[in-house]
Amino acid sequence: MLVNTRKLILSLIVLSGWNIAQAQEVWTLKQCIDTAHVHNKTLQINRNNISISEQREKEAKANLIPKVTANADYKYFMELPTQLMPMNALNPQAPEGQFRDLQFGVPHNINANVQLAMPLYNPQVYGVIENTKIAKELTLLQFQKSEEQVLYDITMLYYNAQILKHQLDFLESNMLNTQKLLKNMELLKEQLLAKGTDVSKVKLQAEQLNTQRENVHNKYISVLNALKLNIGISLERNMTVVSEIERQILTENNVENILDLKIIQTQNKLLNSELSTLNKSRFLPSLNLIASYGTTGFGYDKTPNNFLKFYPIGFAGLQLTYPLFNGTVTQRKINQKKLEISNNELQAQLIGDKNKMETENALRRRTIANQTVINTENQITLAQSIYEQTILQQKQGTATLTDILLADNSLREAQQNYLSAVIDYLKADLEIKKLTGTIMSIKN
């Protein structure tokens, strides 16, 4: 009765797991990457940053467009302005050096005009335009960098999910083996050919496997949730990953298309452009075209001579501005910019050296992991064969329960070593692709 009950429970567990798997949608790695390219929020933010950089470039170019302003003002003088007039201006007989204070004007003054200003040459404006172009290039590279990072994160999570899924498959297989062994031991106990402690040992192993399975399943769910978050889909959406793990054939990675170096080089280009703008602003003048046209009104509100008259006024001309001395502010900025360029060049050398070292280490890890995968595959086959032979020997009375448990432990250890080797290989291979700038090939 007890054996039948256990068999029923195991069947329900397997059937339940199968139904859940059937309800879940299987996502390939390419589907995950393609969906993330549209819905990942980090990529959406960086796309907005690209749009911002485009608007900044247009804003800089807009400084070359003529600016037109309309101005108007009204003034009421409670006290008219006073001027000093030489007395001999009206009376030649008056002694020189004597003045008379006179109030000129009328109490009501109205001014209205339209002014135009257009830069003909301004080193700062042209420098800012060039800087925004380079900044736009930098933003595009940073978007590619974030795209690579998202691709790396999704791929790594996908690989982890595949490994955990394989681990669950191994555990399911081991649980079936343990249930068969438990059934056999219970039959032997009924025939007084096995001890109660032998049955308890197998039960303990079954419980341990069940606990391990629950822990691995929880990790699997957590990794899937992290994958959904990076893809940009709802956490409530049911999904699973493809069971088959693809390991690419070992190839030499000689491509040097490192985005980090490109970003540093573009930053260096931007810093040199800013330095050039600062130097030009020190020695080159600014030339603007200015023009104005308007009217000036004068009004008097005392009868009987009240009036309001308007007179046109207009002019056009050039305005030249040359910097003579600004307190060495520009020179200090130039010194800072030179130090920033020096740091940038050192950082480029550091990134190049670090990338070379990390690439060599990753290639070595991938080669070792690849050989380990091959070895552990053979070990699993051998351990499975030993386990099955030990089961047959136990039925024939030539092997003990201890021998079976040892064989089972050897099988599980070989399975775990295989999964560890596979994940080491996948991580190393993905790291190489990231370091050599070929990670985008995963999308194809």
ROZA-195471 format. One record per residue (C-alpha): x, y, z. Coordinates in steps of 0.001 Angstrom, whole numbers, padded with zeros to 6 digits. Each point is the difference from the previous one (the first is absolute). Example, Ala and Ser with C-alpha at 12.3 -4.5 7.8 and 13.67 -1.06 7.14 Angstrom:
! ROZA-195471
px, py, pz
012300, -004500, 007800
001370, 003440, -000660
! end
This chain:
! ROZA-195471
px, py, pz
000000, 000000, 000000
002826, 002380, 000927
001823, -000747, -003238
-003114, 000683, -002088
-000575, 003300, 001815
003578, 001154, -000669
-000328, -001016, -003636
-003211, 002019, -000316
001599, 003066, 001608
003028, -000211, -002279
-002232, -000328, -003047
-001983, 003072, 001046
003201, 002000, 000497
001353, -000930, -003420
-003379, 000610, -001672
-000372, 003368, 001743
003474, 001047, -001089
-000773, -001077, -003565
-003227, 002028, -000076
001813, 003090, 001299
002695, -000417, -002635
-002679, -000342, -002659
-001662, 003251, 001162
003246, 001921, -000186
001135, 001698, -003198
003441, -001074, -001188
002207, 002979, -000839
003170, -000259, -002046
002980, 002202, 000779
-000572, 001948, -003225
-003626, 000673, 000968
001137, 001317, 003378
002575, 002300, -001610
-002372, 001278, -002702
-002718, 000749, 002583
002474, 001746, 002295
001146, 002178, -002886
-003510, 001477, -000082
-001155, -000143, 003623
003132, 000239, 002163
-000232, 003244, 001984
003752, 000569, 000112
000119, 000007, -003794
-003037, 002290, -000137
001777, 002477, 002300
003106, -000070, -002193
-002109, 000529, -003127
-001435, 003093, 001671
003570, 001120, 000736
000774, -000275, -003721
-003018, 002197, -000762
001182, 002478, 002639
003455, 000190, -001598
-001619, 000625, -003404
-002040, 002856, 001454
003130, 001471, 001614
001760, -000031, -003370
-002956, 001795, -001592
-000031, 002461, 002901
003685, 000796, -000577
-000566, 000536, -003743
-002995, 002225, 000768
002414, 002569, 001467
001014, 000827, -003591
-003566, 000961, -000926
-000801, 003742, 000261
-001768, 000986, 003194
-002830, 002524, -000271
-001443, 001720, 003056
-002774, 002541, 000437
000394, 002604, 002753
-002284, 002704, 001319
000068, 002302, 003001
-001952, 002980, 001353
001406, 002567, 002423
-001784, 002789, 001816
002391, 002603, 001393
-001312, 001688, 003114
003238, 001982, -000068
001558, 000555, -003405
003713, -000736, -000418
002236, 002970, 000646
002916, 000951, -002232
002681, 002671, 000435
000403, 002263, -003007
002908, 002433, -000446
-001350, 003523, 000314
002085, 001220, -002960
-001830, -002493, -002261
-002944, 002411, -000070
001815, 003182, 000985
003457, 000401, -001547
000695, 002802, 002466
-000328, -002328, 002966
003280, -001027, 001647
001348, -003467, -000743
-000390, -002635, 002696
-003421, 001085, 001172
-003023, -002275, -000443
-003707, 000148, 000396
-002150, -002914, 001078
-002820, -000774, -002373
-002679, -002686, -000029
-000545, -001544, -003429
-002675, -002320, -001306
-003626, -000732, 000620
-001526, -002155, 002788
-001284, -002792, -002266
002615, -002127, -001853
-000814, -003116, -002065
002537, -002236, -001718
-000709, -003023, -002185
002405, -001858, -002288
000894, -003297, -001601
003627, -001104, 000389
001928, -002575, -002010
003264, -001661, 001035
001850, -002643, -002006
003443, -001424, 000776
002286, 000206, -003036
002853, -001682, 001803
000126, -001256, 003578
002681, -002565, 000977
-001989, -001191, 002997
-003140, -000681, -002054
001885, -001991, -002640
001885, -001829, 002737
-003229, -000975, 001762
-001440, -001285, -003287
003032, -002237, -000532
-000150, -001180, 003623
-003656, -000992, -000261
000743, -002034, -003146
002689, -001951, 001845
-002245, -000313, 003070
-002659, -001537, -002247
002539, -002582, -001220
000856, -000721, 003626
-003662, -000492, 000886
-000414, -002472, -002864
003003, -001979, 001233
-001373, 000020, 003543
-003296, -001356, -001340
001899, -002815, -001724
001830, -000619, 003277
-003263, -000239, 001929
-001412, -002245, -002737
002984, -002327, 000378
-000412, -000022, 003781
-003711, -000824, -000251
000825, -002738, -002493
002687, -001348, 002336
-002322, 000029, 003028
-002865, -001684, -001865
002264, -002661, -001494
001579, -000761, 003368
-003407, -000268, 001676
-001232, -002205, -002844
003013, -002305, 000395
-000558, -000162, 003761
-003653, -000895, -000562
001019, -002759, -002420
002508, -001413, 002493
-002556, 000040, 002809
-002536, -001661, -002286
002507, -002745, -000777
000714, -000331, 003687
-003728, -000455, 000619
-000085, -002679, -002704
002894, -001800, 001669
-001742, 000238, 003370
-003238, -001337, -001464
001925, -002950, -001432
001785, -000571, 003287
-003293, 000168, 001902
-001481, -002646, -002280
003034, -002197, 000607
-000320, 000543, 003747
-003703, -000793, -000061
000724, -003238, -001842
002702, -000810, 002540
-002355, 000816, 002877
-002654, -002285, -001453
002555, -002787, -000353
001285, 000457, 003567
-003520, -000047, 001412
-000658, -003276, -001818
003229, -001451, 001369
-000942, 001125, 003479
-003356, -001725, -000306
001921, -003136, -000971
002321, 000556, 002991
002944, 000424, -002374
000673, 003661, 000933
000135, 001952, 003212
-002271, 002852, 001009
003049, 002278, 000085
000646, -000782, -003654
-003487, 001196, -000902
000498, 003111, 002166
003264, 000839, -001782
-001726, -000110, -003381
-002913, 002079, 001354
002485, 002564, 001312
001670, 000211, -003409
-003408, 000450, -001655
-000854, 002843, 002376
003384, 001618, -000589
-000514, -000191, -003735
-003470, 001495, 000345
001362, 002872, 002109
002798, 000583, -002483
-002523, -000016, -002820
-002134, 002629, 001766
003061, 002209, 000544
001087, -000321, -003627
-003567, 000670, -001176
-000140, 003188, 002101
003314, 001130, -001527
-001368, -000790, -003440
-003094, 002154, 000634
002185, 002843, 001317
002234, -000118, -003075
-003065, -000019, -002291
-001383, 003058, 001824
003316, 001812, -000454
-000057, -000991, -003676
-003547, 001369, -000396
001057, 003269, 001629
002928, 000409, -002404
-002153, -000958, -002981
-002630, 002538, 001062
-003026, -002306, 000288
-002406, -000548, 002878
001126, -002212, 002874
-003395, -001730, -000133
000684, -001307, -003491
000772, -003726, -000076
003162, -000891, -001840
002759, -002559, -000111
003255, -000386, -001896
001155, -002450, -002628
001440, -003144, 001592
002753, -000595, -002532
003201, 001877, 000771
001990, 000981, -003080
003761, 000123, 000372
001760, 001627, -002905
003109, -001537, -001501
003189, 001528, 001367
001297, 002714, -002318
002713, 002609, 000201
-001296, 003443, 000953
002343, 002530, -001556
-002544, 002752, -000507
000817, 003205, 001842
-003154, 002074, -000163
-000181, 001075, 003608
-002662, 002583, 000727
001764, 001121, 003183
003004, 001113, -002052
-002243, 001678, -002579
-001761, 001902, 002779
003331, 001107, 001490
001266, 001099, -003420
-003191, 001978, -000647
000287, 001604, 003435
003564, 000964, -000907
-001280, 001525, -003234
-002598, 001988, 001961
002582, 001231, 002530
002338, 001179, -002777
-002899, 001770, -001698
-000848, 001795, 003253
003681, 000946, 000421
000064, 001396, -003536
-003127, 002063, 000707
001566, 001449, 003150
003180, 000971, -001863
-001965, 001668, -002796
-002167, 001927, 002456
003172, 001501, 001499
001357, 001541, -003206
-002778, 000212, -002577
-002628, 002771, -000029
-003740, -000381, -000389
-001768, 001864, -002778
-003772, 000623, 000002
-002364, 001720, -002389
-002442, 002239, 001865
-002973, 002019, -001244
-002926, 001819, 001548
-003045, 001823, -001274
-002658, 001659, 002091
-001675, 003190, 001089
000303, 002492, 002817
-003030, 001873, 001304
-000175, 003227, 001983
-003142, 001199, 001705
-001168, 003082, 001879
-003317, 000028, 001849
-000438, 003646, 001038
-002610, 002010, -001865
-000087, 001803, -002291
003325, -001361, -001375
-000593, -003717, 000606
001444, -002336, -002678
001338, -003502, -000662
002507, -000307, -002812
002013, -003007, -001279
003336, 000046, -001817
001586, -002996, -001791
003452, -001264, 000924
002054, -002755, -001617
003580, -001137, -000407
002124, -002949, -001144
003589, -000808, 000799
002694, -002413, 001095
001059, -000790, 003538
003527, -001285, 000644
000931, -001482, 003363
003595, -000906, 000866
001009, -001527, 003338
002910, 001873, 001583
000185, -001422, 003519
-002423, -002102, 002046
002006, -000609, 003131
001785, -003169, -001299
-003298, -001935, 000255
000386, -001425, -003523
003622, -000969, 000664
-001052, -001965, 003102
-002654, -001801, -002027
002617, -000855, -002639
002321, -001436, 002651
-002843, -002141, 001378
-000876, -001249, -003470
003609, -001022, -000691
000043, -002064, 003206
-003307, -001633, -000965
001482, -000950, -003381
003038, -001510, 001741
-002263, -002066, 002275
-002036, -001093, -003006
003090, -001268, -001820
001158, -001900, 003092
-003451, -001528, 000367
000090, -001153, -003630
003318, -001766, 000630
-001365, -001567, 003187
-003133, -001299, -001748
002080, -001461, -002839
002361, -001822, 002381
-002846, -001209, 002208
-001982, -001243, -002978
002981, -001941, -001331
000569, -001657, 003378
-003674, -000867, 000527
-000302, -001399, -003533
002973, -002321, 000502
-001397, -001195, 003341
-003471, -000581, -001463
001433, -001960, -002940
001905, -002196, 002438
-003092, -000556, 002160
-002101, -000881, -003044
002525, -002548, -001257
000217, -001673, 003412
-003783, 000047, 000430
-000508, -001519, -003446
002293, -002919, 000850
-001711, -000380, 003384
-003412, -000209, -001686
001230, -002820, -002232
001486, -001840, 002981
-003081, 000388, 002207
-002294, -001191, -002794
001985, -003234, -000066
-000052, -000117, 003803
-003801, 000273, 000047
-000296, -002873, -002460
002397, -002100, 002069
-001677, 000903, 003317
-003432, -000828, -001429
001288, -003359, -001180
001551, -000712, 003415
-003232, 000936, 001758
-002096, -002288, -002203
002475, -002863, 000437
-000008, 000511, 003778
-003802, -000163, 000037
000143, -003336, -001867
002668, -001282, 002369
-002104, 001022, 002989
-002931, -001944, -001367
002324, -002992, -000400
001238, 000456, 003559
003582, 000889, -000939
-000217, 003725, 000836
-001143, 001813, 003131
-002120, 003090, 000441
003157, 001938, 000805
001402, -000903, -003413
-003177, 001288, -001649
000056, 003275, 001939
003662, 000513, -000859
-000722, -000635, -003674
-002949, 002409, 000159
002162, 002675, 001635
002649, -000496, -002681
-002644, 000465, -002691
-001338, 003179, 001575
003521, 001359, 000470
000773, -000657, -003667
-003220, 001761, -001004
000825, 003023, 002155
003554, 000153, -001355
-001378, -000115, -003526
-002401, 002881, 000646
002754, 002042, 001683
002317, -000592, -002965
-002718, 000998, -002486
-000788, 003249, 001811
003743, 000768, 000290
000354, -000513, -003750
-003023, 002151, -000836
001122, 002794, 002336
003530, -000010, -001399
-001248, -000048, -003603
-002425, 002852, 000691
002752, 001985, 001725
002272, -000466, -003032
-002728, 001266, -002322
-000494, 003038, 002223
003739, 000738, 000236
000599, -000351, -003736
-003091, 001953, -001059
-001748, -002946, -001680
-002792, -000478, 002534
-002580, 001425, -002407
000445, -003143, -002115
-002203, -001782, 002553
-003012, 001819, -001481
000474, -001693, -003382
! end
